[in-house]
Amino acid sequence: MPVRLSHVEITFLEVKNLNGVFRMSILNETGAIDLGLSSVKDNNELGVLKSIDFLTEQGTKYINKGLEPDAKRTIISIRDIGNAAALQKMELGVLISLVSLGRMAEAAREQKMSNTGLSIIYSLCAVGRSAVGQEMEAAVRIAVAYLGEIANSASLHNLKRESLVSSLAIGAIGKETSRQQIIRVPENGGLFFSRFRHVLIYPGHGGASFI
């Protein structure tokens, strides 16, 4: 079953409704990438949405046409914008990048584009780990949910490489989460734990769950 993220999906629909306006300012992928990265620096969420929406649409077109190098290029661009958003603590940008990658994973699965699928797995893992570093719990859950969905589908279709890599990606996010659970010493001399102390990841059989 596809991951459902209603509030993020609604934002995407709002972006789509202004599609004509966006296309006036974004003419190509380079423009979209530049807009995304500069918008992250300026804390301009709408600019990030414009950028990722354009790249998602282009990337999906490439996947449907079987243009793997072009598809992978857009995936990497979305990953880079998501990572940049995490570093700037722009959680909406991180969430949208993850949703975008999740959508493209579904398209790649339908087209049986294995290498593109692997690129998406690596990108979901990278953005997920960045989200862990910024304590964006919702984004971490979303990244793991998509990776779990990919792993389960790969297992059902006996795609051993995709199943293994996605499971390892979940484990990598789990390792990063565990590292964030180390006790920290604030300036006032007291002790506190990362708010991820209640988030546990159990990789195995291509899936994961949180408690």
KOLZA-824847 format. One record per residue (C-alpha): x, y, z; residue in one letter. Coordinates in steps of 0.2 Angstrom, whole numbers, plus 5000, padded with zeros to 4 digits. Layout:
<nodes>
node xx=X; yy=Y; zz=Z; r=A
...
</nodes>
This chain:
<nodes>
node xx=5000; yy=5000; zz=5000; r=M
node xx=5007; yy=5017; zz=4995; r=P
node xx=5012; yy=5029; zz=5009; r=V
node xx=4999; yy=5042; zz=5013; r=R
node xx=5004; yy=5059; zz=5018; r=L
node xx=4989; yy=5070; zz=5016; r=S
node xx=4996; yy=5087; zz=5022; r=H
node xx=5011; yy=5085; zz=5010; r=V
node xx=5000; yy=5079; zz=4996; r=E
node xx=4988; yy=5094; zz=4998; r=I
node xx=5003; yy=5105; zz=4997; r=T
node xx=5008; yy=5097; zz=4980; r=F
node xx=4991; yy=5099; zz=4974; r=L
node xx=4991; yy=5118; zz=4978; r=E
node xx=5008; yy=5119; zz=4968; r=V
node xx=5000; yy=5110; zz=4953; r=K
node xx=4985; yy=5123; zz=4953; r=N
node xx=4998; yy=5137; zz=4950; r=L
node xx=5007; yy=5127; zz=4937; r=N
node xx=5006; yy=5140; zz=4924; r=G
node xx=5014; yy=5153; zz=4934; r=V
node xx=5028; yy=5142; zz=4940; r=F
node xx=5033; yy=5137; zz=4922; r=R
node xx=5035; yy=5156; zz=4918; r=M
node xx=5050; yy=5156; zz=4930; r=S
node xx=5056; yy=5139; zz=4928; r=I
node xx=5061; yy=5135; zz=4910; r=L
node xx=5073; yy=5120; zz=4913; r=N
node xx=5081; yy=5108; zz=4925; r=E
node xx=5096; yy=5120; zz=4929; r=T
node xx=5084; yy=5134; zz=4933; r=G
node xx=5074; yy=5123; zz=4944; r=A
node xx=5089; yy=5117; zz=4954; r=I
node xx=5096; yy=5134; zz=4956; r=D
node xx=5079; yy=5140; zz=4962; r=L
node xx=5078; yy=5126; zz=4974; r=G
node xx=5095; yy=5128; zz=4982; r=L
node xx=5093; yy=5147; zz=4983; r=S
node xx=5076; yy=5146; zz=4990; r=S
node xx=5083; yy=5135; zz=5004; r=V
node xx=5096; yy=5148; zz=5008; r=K
node xx=5082; yy=5162; zz=5008; r=D
node xx=5070; yy=5151; zz=5018; r=N
node xx=5058; yy=5153; zz=5004; r=N
node xx=5047; yy=5137; zz=5005; r=E
node xx=5036; yy=5142; zz=4990; r=L
node xx=5052; yy=5142; zz=4979; r=G
node xx=5057; yy=5125; zz=4986; r=V
node xx=5040; yy=5118; zz=4981; r=L
node xx=5041; yy=5125; zz=4964; r=K
node xx=5058; yy=5118; zz=4961; r=S
node xx=5054; yy=5100; zz=4968; r=I
node xx=5037; yy=5100; zz=4959; r=D
node xx=5046; yy=5104; zz=4942; r=F
node xx=5060; yy=5091; zz=4945; r=L
node xx=5047; yy=5078; zz=4950; r=T
node xx=5037; yy=5080; zz=4935; r=E
node xx=5052; yy=5080; zz=4923; r=Q
node xx=5060; yy=5065; zz=4932; r=G
node xx=5044; yy=5055; zz=4931; r=T
node xx=5043; yy=5059; zz=4912; r=K
node xx=5061; yy=5052; zz=4910; r=Y
node xx=5056; yy=5036; zz=4920; r=I
node xx=5041; yy=5033; zz=4909; r=N
node xx=5051; yy=5036; zz=4893; r=K
node xx=5065; yy=5024; zz=4900; r=G
node xx=5078; yy=5038; zz=4900; r=L
node xx=5088; yy=5032; zz=4915; r=E
node xx=5103; yy=5044; zz=4915; r=P
node xx=5091; yy=5059; zz=4914; r=D
node xx=5080; yy=5051; zz=4928; r=A
node xx=5094; yy=5049; zz=4939; r=K
node xx=5100; yy=5066; zz=4937; r=R
node xx=5084; yy=5073; zz=4943; r=T
node xx=5084; yy=5061; zz=4958; r=I
node xx=5101; yy=5067; zz=4963; r=I
node xx=5095; yy=5085; zz=4962; r=S
node xx=5080; yy=5082; zz=4973; r=I
node xx=5091; yy=5073; zz=4985; r=R
node xx=5103; yy=5088; zz=4986; r=D
node xx=5089; yy=5101; zz=4989; r=I
node xx=5082; yy=5089; zz=5002; r=G
node xx=5098; yy=5088; zz=5011; r=N
node xx=5101; yy=5107; zz=5010; r=A
node xx=5084; yy=5110; zz=5017; r=A
node xx=5088; yy=5098; zz=5032; r=A
node xx=5104; yy=5108; zz=5035; r=L
node xx=5093; yy=5124; zz=5035; r=Q
node xx=5080; yy=5116; zz=5047; r=K
node xx=5067; yy=5118; zz=5033; r=M
node xx=5057; yy=5103; zz=5037; r=E
node xx=5044; yy=5106; zz=5024; r=L
node xx=5057; yy=5106; zz=5010; r=G
node xx=5063; yy=5089; zz=5017; r=V
node xx=5046; yy=5082; zz=5018; r=L
node xx=5042; yy=5087; zz=5000; r=I
node xx=5058; yy=5080; zz=4994; r=S
node xx=5055; yy=5063; zz=5002; r=L
node xx=5037; yy=5063; zz=4995; r=V
node xx=5044; yy=5067; zz=4978; r=S
node xx=5057; yy=5052; zz=4979; r=L
node xx=5043; yy=5041; zz=4985; r=G
node xx=5032; yy=5045; zz=4970; r=R
node xx=5047; yy=5042; zz=4958; r=M
node xx=5051; yy=5026; zz=4966; r=A
node xx=5033; yy=5019; zz=4962; r=E
node xx=5036; yy=5025; zz=4944; r=A
node xx=5053; yy=5017; zz=4942; r=A
node xx=5045; yy=5001; zz=4950; r=R
node xx=5031; yy=5000; zz=4937; r=E
node xx=5044; yy=5003; zz=4923; r=Q
node xx=5056; yy=4990; zz=4930; r=K
node xx=5070; yy=5002; zz=4930; r=M
node xx=5082; yy=4994; zz=4943; r=S
node xx=5096; yy=5006; zz=4943; r=N
node xx=5085; yy=5021; zz=4944; r=T
node xx=5076; yy=5012; zz=4959; r=G
node xx=5093; yy=5010; zz=4968; r=L
node xx=5097; yy=5029; zz=4965; r=S
node xx=5081; yy=5033; zz=4974; r=I
node xx=5085; yy=5021; zz=4988; r=I
node xx=5101; yy=5029; zz=4991; r=Y
node xx=5093; yy=5047; zz=4990; r=S
node xx=5080; yy=5042; zz=5002; r=L
node xx=5093; yy=5036; zz=5014; r=C
node xx=5104; yy=5051; zz=5012; r=A
node xx=5089; yy=5063; zz=5016; r=V
node xx=5083; yy=5052; zz=5030; r=G
node xx=5100; yy=5053; zz=5038; r=R
node xx=5101; yy=5072; zz=5036; r=S
node xx=5083; yy=5073; zz=5044; r=A
node xx=5090; yy=5062; zz=5059; r=V
node xx=5104; yy=5074; zz=5062; r=G
node xx=5092; yy=5089; zz=5063; r=Q
node xx=5079; yy=5079; zz=5074; r=E
node xx=5065; yy=5080; zz=5061; r=M
node xx=5056; yy=5065; zz=5067; r=E
node xx=5042; yy=5065; zz=5055; r=A
node xx=5054; yy=5066; zz=5040; r=A
node xx=5063; yy=5051; zz=5047; r=V
node xx=5047; yy=5041; zz=5049; r=R
node xx=5043; yy=5045; zz=5031; r=I
node xx=5060; yy=5041; zz=5024; r=A
node xx=5059; yy=5024; zz=5033; r=V
node xx=5041; yy=5021; zz=5027; r=A
node xx=5046; yy=5023; zz=5009; r=Y
node xx=5061; yy=5012; zz=5011; r=L
node xx=5051; yy=4999; zz=5019; r=G
node xx=5038; yy=5000; zz=5005; r=E
node xx=5052; yy=4998; zz=4992; r=I
node xx=5059; yy=4983; zz=5002; r=A
node xx=5043; yy=4974; zz=5004; r=N
node xx=5039; yy=4976; zz=4985; r=S
node xx=5056; yy=4970; zz=4980; r=A
node xx=5055; yy=4955; zz=4991; r=S
node xx=5038; yy=4950; zz=4984; r=L
node xx=5045; yy=4951; zz=4966; r=H
node xx=5061; yy=4942; zz=4971; r=N
node xx=5072; yy=4957; zz=4967; r=L
node xx=5086; yy=4953; zz=4979; r=K
node xx=5097; yy=4967; zz=4976; r=R
node xx=5084; yy=4981; zz=4979; r=E
node xx=5078; yy=4971; zz=4994; r=S
node xx=5095; yy=4970; zz=5002; r=L
node xx=5100; yy=4988; zz=4998; r=V
node xx=5084; yy=4996; zz=5004; r=S
node xx=5085; yy=4985; zz=5020; r=S
node xx=5103; yy=4991; zz=5022; r=L
node xx=5097; yy=5009; zz=5020; r=A
node xx=5084; yy=5007; zz=5034; r=I
node xx=5098; yy=5000; zz=5045; r=G
node xx=5109; yy=5015; zz=5041; r=A
node xx=5096; yy=5027; zz=5046; r=I
node xx=5093; yy=5017; zz=5062; r=G
node xx=5112; yy=5018; zz=5066; r=K
node xx=5111; yy=5037; zz=5063; r=E
node xx=5096; yy=5038; zz=5075; r=T
node xx=5105; yy=5027; zz=5088; r=S
node xx=5120; yy=5039; zz=5087; r=R
node xx=5108; yy=5054; zz=5091; r=Q
node xx=5102; yy=5045; zz=5107; r=Q
node xx=5119; yy=5048; zz=5115; r=I
node xx=5117; yy=5059; zz=5131; r=I
node xx=5121; yy=5077; zz=5128; r=R
node xx=5128; yy=5089; zz=5141; r=V
node xx=5120; yy=5107; zz=5139; r=P
node xx=5128; yy=5123; zz=5144; r=E
node xx=5119; yy=5123; zz=5161; r=N
node xx=5127; yy=5107; zz=5166; r=G
node xx=5111; yy=5097; zz=5166; r=G
node xx=5108; yy=5081; zz=5156; r=L
node xx=5096; yy=5077; zz=5143; r=F
node xx=5092; yy=5064; zz=5129; r=F
node xx=5089; yy=5067; zz=5111; r=S
node xx=5070; yy=5067; zz=5108; r=R
node xx=5073; yy=5052; zz=5097; r=F
node xx=5075; yy=5041; zz=5112; r=R
node xx=5057; yy=5035; zz=5109; r=H
node xx=5060; yy=5031; zz=5091; r=V
node xx=5067; yy=5013; zz=5088; r=L
node xx=5070; yy=5006; zz=5071; r=I
node xx=5069; yy=4987; zz=5068; r=Y
node xx=5075; yy=4982; zz=5051; r=P
node xx=5072; yy=4965; zz=5045; r=G
node xx=5063; yy=4956; zz=5031; r=H
node xx=5063; yy=4972; zz=5021; r=G
node xx=5053; yy=4983; zz=5033; r=G
node xx=5054; yy=4993; zz=5049; r=A
node xx=5043; yy=5000; zz=5062; r=S
node xx=5043; yy=5013; zz=5075; r=F
node xx=5038; yy=5013; zz=5093; r=I
</nodes>
